[in-house]
């Protein structure tokens, strides 16, 4: 399939080219060019799937269906807007002496390879290749988080590498167990790890082996999702890495890891004919929502605060998918989309705000409305959107999740409402003085790239008011695929 070849080949080629030219003055524009080409190819792939239905490629090793095709486009779109944002951001970092030519070359090449690994994970039909792609994504992001080479960034990268390395090792063992269960049904001739083959025979898979396999897969990929208590790497990685890396970590990588969990859940539900996987996801999801909401209270660094917000929202999505059913799955998919858009927009605004103030400490960032009204309004509107204020899309998805919980899991509703209330009060009380307080900060030398901020927020607003028919159809088809 030529289009899929372009979706995967362009960022891979971009990583190679920028490994040689990433220190050039025009490197940010080259990075944008590769990201734009990837997005165009992803749109073409989406159009083809919409018109022709699910597609296979390369001896069924790759598979595009309603569950992953729009995630591919979302990943390419956020990758493009983040590349646009990083152009002036990285030039300011270079002017401040944080980015040397070698570091710029590393950053730009790893950015494209990171995009490649995420797209590979989303499009592969092979559960083994999925594991390899997730491991490769870990290695590329370790290098991105540590690019500043400060003591704090190296510590954050090391913690990320150790925790996610241990987690991904658990996922490998889970994949081996999955193959063990599949080999008894499909044989050892090949194809025992192809998801479509496994899905066709999931009711015949050994339930005891599948129970163990899902436990290890959930722990492994759940570490990458950032679920409590496996979340410790996430705040440090967000706070110490470059802001564009924080945007793609929150907006994209967490989605890809949750996507891997969902693929595993479908197989486990079919094998066990029970809701064990869903109950496990609901439990860890709810704990993550509540713990992250209260951990927000302790944060002084603005990027760490929004990192904990990401943990909260990933927990909410995990809880929704754990409940299952058409409405909860629909709400979880919608929340994946709007969270990616809004959280990346917030990190764009936060990055410019921190550069203006010269610090990430919230107590020292004040009066953004006077220094840069566009940054200020981007941060304020993004914060209101992520906190679930109507009519943004986060409100719609959270409303569906909470009302479904009221009907199907009433015991969990008070915990959700308290956690969402605490998160709202905490984040709003911290952001309001950052935007409207007094300041003596001067404008930056390079104008900030704020178009991505308002494009993302505009799309999130649209999804709260109107979901385009093709997107609505994808949500419904994907929700049915995820089952009960």
Residue pairs with C-beta under 8 A, 6 or more apart in sequence:
1 55
1 57
1 58
1 62
3 41
3 44
3 45
3 48
4 45
4 55
4 57
4 62
4 64
4 123
6 37
6 38
6 41
6 44
7 38
7 41
7 42
7 45
7 72
7 76
7 119
7 123
8 116
8 119
8 120
8 123
10 34
10 37
10 38
10 41
11 34
11 35
11 38
11 79
11 112
11 113
11 115
11 116
11 119
12 112
12 113
12 116
13 34
14 30
14 31
14 34
14 35
14 38
14 109
14 112
14 115
14 116
15 109
15 110
15 112
15 113
15 116
16 109
17 30
17 34
18 27
18 30
18 31
18 34
18 105
18 108
18 109
18 111
18 112
19 105
19 109
20 105
21 27
21 30
21 105
22 31
22 104
22 105
22 106
22 107
22 108
22 109
23 101
23 102
23 104
23 105
24 30
27 104
27 105
27 108
28 83
28 86
28 87
28 90
28 91
28 108
29 87
30 108
31 83
31 86
31 87
31 108
31 111
31 112
32 80
32 83
32 84
32 87
34 112
35 76
35 79
35 80
35 82
35 83
35 112
35 115
36 80
38 76
38 79
38 80
38 115
38 119
39 73
39 76
39 77
39 79
39 80
41 76
42 72
42 73
42 75
42 76
42 77
42 119
43 73
43 76
45 64
45 69
45 72
45 73
46 69
46 70
46 72
46 73
48 55
49 55
49 64
49 65
49 66
49 69
50 69
50 470
54 63
54 64
54 65
54 66
55 63
55 64
56 62
56 63
56 125
56 196
57 63
57 64
60 125
60 191
60 194
60 196
61 124
61 125
61 126
61 129
61 194
62 123
62 124
62 125
63 123
63 124
63 125
63 194
63 195
63 196
64 72
64 123
65 481
66 473
66 474
66 477
66 478
66 481
67 259
67 262
67 263
67 477
67 478
67 481
67 482
68 122
68 123
68 259
69 474
70 337
70 471
70 474
71 122
71 255
71 256
71 259
71 336
72 119
72 122
72 123
74 252
74 255
74 337
74 340
75 115
75 118
75 119
75 122
75 252
75 255
75 256
76 115
76 119
78 247
78 248
78 251
78 252
78 340
78 341
78 344
78 456
79 115
79 248
79 252
81 344
81 348
81 452
81 455
81 456
82 244
82 247
82 248
82 251
82 344
82 348
82 452
83 111
83 244
84 449
84 451
84 452
85 244
85 247
85 348
85 351
85 449
85 452
85 453
86 111
86 242
86 244
87 449
88 444
88 446
88 447
88 448
88 449
89 242
89 243
89 244
89 351
89 352
89 355
89 448
89 449
90 99
90 104
90 107
90 242
90 244
91 446
92 355
92 444
92 445
92 446
93 99
93 242
93 355
94 104
95 445
95 446
98 148
99 107
99 147
99 148
103 147
103 148
103 149
106 143
106 147
107 144
107 147
107 242
110 140
110 141
110 143
110 144
110 147
111 144
111 244
111 248
113 136
113 140
114 137
114 140
114 141
114 144
114 248
114 253
117 133
117 134
117 136
117 137
117 140
118 133
118 137
118 252
118 253
118 256
120 129
120 133
120 136
121 130
121 133
121 134
121 137
121 256
121 259
121 260
122 256
122 259
124 130
124 133
125 194
125 195
125 196
126 193
126 194
126 195
127 175
127 178
127 179
127 193
127 194
127 195
127 198
127 263
128 175
128 179
128 193
130 260
130 263
131 168
131 171
131 172
131 175
134 168
134 171
134 221
134 224
134 256
134 257
134 260
135 168
137 253
137 256
138 160
138 161
138 164
138 165
138 168
138 224
141 160
141 237
141 245
141 249
141 253
142 157
142 160
142 161
143 157
144 241
144 242
144 245
145 153
145 156
145 157
145 160
145 237
145 240
145 241
145 245
146 153
146 154
146 156
146 157
146 241
147 153
147 241
147 242
147 245
148 240
148 241
148 242
150 240
152 239
152 240
153 240
153 241
155 236
155 240
156 233
156 236
156 237
156 239
156 240
156 241
157 237
157 240
157 241
159 232
159 233
159 236
159 237
160 233
160 236
160 237
163 223
163 230
163 232
163 233
164 223
164 224
164 233
166 223
167 219
167 220
167 221
167 222
167 223
167 224
167 230
168 220
168 223
168 224
169 220
170 216
170 217
170 219
170 220
170 223
171 216
171 217
171 219
171 220
171 221
171 260
172 220
173 216
173 220
174 212
174 213
174 214
174 215
174 216
174 217
174 218
174 219
174 220
174 264
175 193
175 213
175 217
177 209
177 210
177 212
177 213
177 216
178 193
178 198
178 210
178 213
178 217
178 264
178 267
179 192
179 193
180 209
180 213
181 205
181 206
181 209
181 210
181 213
181 271
182 192
182 193
182 197
182 198
182 201
182 205
183 192
184 206
185 201
185 204
185 205
186 192
186 197
186 198
186 201
191 197
192 198
195 263
195 267
198 205
198 267
199 266
199 267
199 270
202 266
202 267
202 269
202 270
202 271
203 270
203 271
203 273
204 271
205 267
205 270
205 271
206 271
207 271
207 272
207 273
210 267
210 268
210 271
210 272
211 268
211 272
211 276
213 264
213 268
214 264
214 265
214 267
214 268
214 276
214 277
214 280
215 280
217 260
217 261
217 264
218 261
218 264
218 277
218 280
218 281
218 284
219 230
221 257
221 258
221 260
221 261
221 264
222 230
222 257
222 261
222 284
222 318
223 230
223 233
224 253
224 254
224 256
224 257
224 260
225 254
225 257
225 258
225 261
225 314
225 318
226 233
226 234
226 254
226 288
226 310
226 311
226 314
227 284
227 285
227 287
227 288
227 311
227 314
227 315
227 318
228 284
228 287
228 288
228 291
228 292
228 311
228 315
229 287
231 288
231 292
231 311
234 249
234 307
234 310
234 311
235 304
235 307
235 308
235 311
236 304
237 245
237 246
237 249
237 307
238 246
238 249
238 250
238 303
238 304
238 306
238 307
238 310
239 246
239 301
239 303
239 304
239 307
239 360
241 249
243 303
243 347
243 348
243 350
243 351
243 354
244 347
244 351
246 303
246 306
246 307
246 347
246 351
247 343
247 344
247 347
247 348
247 351
248 344
250 306
250 307
250 310
250 339
250 340
250 343
250 344
250 347
251 339
251 340
251 341
251 343
251 344
251 347
252 340
252 344
254 310
254 314
255 336
255 340
258 314
258 317
258 318
258 321
258 336
261 281
261 318
261 321
262 321
262 482
264 277
265 277
265 278
265 281
265 321
265 482
266 481
266 482
266 483
268 276
268 277
269 275
269 277
269 278
269 324
269 483
269 484
270 483
275 324
275 484
277 322
278 321
278 322
278 323
278 324
279 322
280 322
281 318
281 319
281 321
281 322
282 318
282 319
282 322
282 323
282 409
282 412
283 322
284 315
284 318
285 315
285 316
285 317
285 318
285 319
285 320
285 321
285 322
286 315
286 319
286 412
286 415
286 416
287 315
288 311
288 312
288 314
288 315
288 318
289 312
289 315
289 316
289 319
289 415
289 416
289 419
289 420
290 415
290 418
290 419
291 311
292 308
292 309
292 311
292 312
292 315
292 419
292 423
293 312
293 418
293 419
293 420
293 422
293 423
293 426
294 419
294 422
295 308
295 311
296 305
296 308
296 309
296 312
296 422
296 423
296 426
296 427
297 422
297 426
299 305
299 308
299 362
299 430
300 361
300 362
300 363
301 360
301 361
301 362
302 350
302 353
302 354
302 360
302 361
302 362
302 365
302 430
302 434
303 347
303 350
303 354
303 360
304 360
305 362
305 426
305 427
305 430
306 343
306 346
306 347
306 350
306 386
309 343
309 386
309 423
309 427
310 339
310 343
312 419
312 423
313 335
313 339
313 343
313 386
316 335
316 398
316 401
316 416
317 332
317 335
317 336
317 339
319 401
319 405
319 412
319 416
320 328
320 329
320 331
320 332
320 335
320 401
320 404
321 328
321 329
321 332
321 482
323 404
323 405
323 408
323 409
324 482
324 483
324 484
325 404
325 408
325 484
326 476
326 479
326 480
327 400
327 404
327 479
328 400
328 401
328 404
328 408
329 478
329 479
329 480
329 482
330 400
330 475
330 476
330 479
331 397
331 398
331 400
331 401
331 404
332 397
332 401
333 474
333 475
333 478
333 479
334 393
334 396
334 397
334 400
334 463
334 467
334 475
335 394
335 397
335 398
335 401
337 393
337 463
337 471
338 385
338 392
338 393
338 394
338 396
338 397
338 460
338 463
338 464
339 386
339 394
341 393
341 456
341 457
341 459
341 460
341 463
342 382
342 385
342 386
342 392
342 393
342 394
342 456
342 457
342 460
343 386
344 452
344 456
345 378
345 382
345 385
345 452
345 453
345 454
345 456
345 457
345 460
346 379
346 382
346 383
346 386
348 378
348 449
348 450
348 452
348 453
348 456
349 375
349 378
349 379
349 382
349 450
349 453
350 379
352 372
352 375
352 444
352 448
352 450
353 365
353 368
353 372
353 375
353 379
353 434
354 360
354 365
355 444
356 365
356 368
356 371
356 372
356 375
356 441
356 442
356 443
356 444
357 364
357 365
357 366
357 439
357 441
358 441
359 365
362 430
362 434
365 434
366 433
366 434
366 437
366 438
366 439
366 441
367 435
367 436
367 437
367 438
367 439
367 441
368 375
368 376
368 379
368 434
368 435
368 439
369 376
369 377
369 435
369 436
370 439
371 439
371 441
371 442
371 443
372 443
372 448
374 448
374 450
374 453
375 448
375 450
376 435
376 436
377 435
378 450
378 453
378 454
378 457
379 431
379 434
379 435
380 431
380 432
380 435
381 457
382 453
382 457
383 427
383 428
383 431
384 392
384 428
385 392
385 393
385 394
385 457
385 460
385 461
386 394
386 427
387 394
387 423
387 424
387 427
387 428
388 394
388 395
388 398
388 420
388 424
389 395
390 396
390 464
391 461
391 464
391 465
392 457
392 460
392 461
392 464
393 460
393 461
393 462
393 463
393 464
394 460
394 464
395 464
396 463
396 464
398 420
401 416
402 413
402 416
402 417
402 420
405 412
405 413
405 416
406 413
463 471
467 475
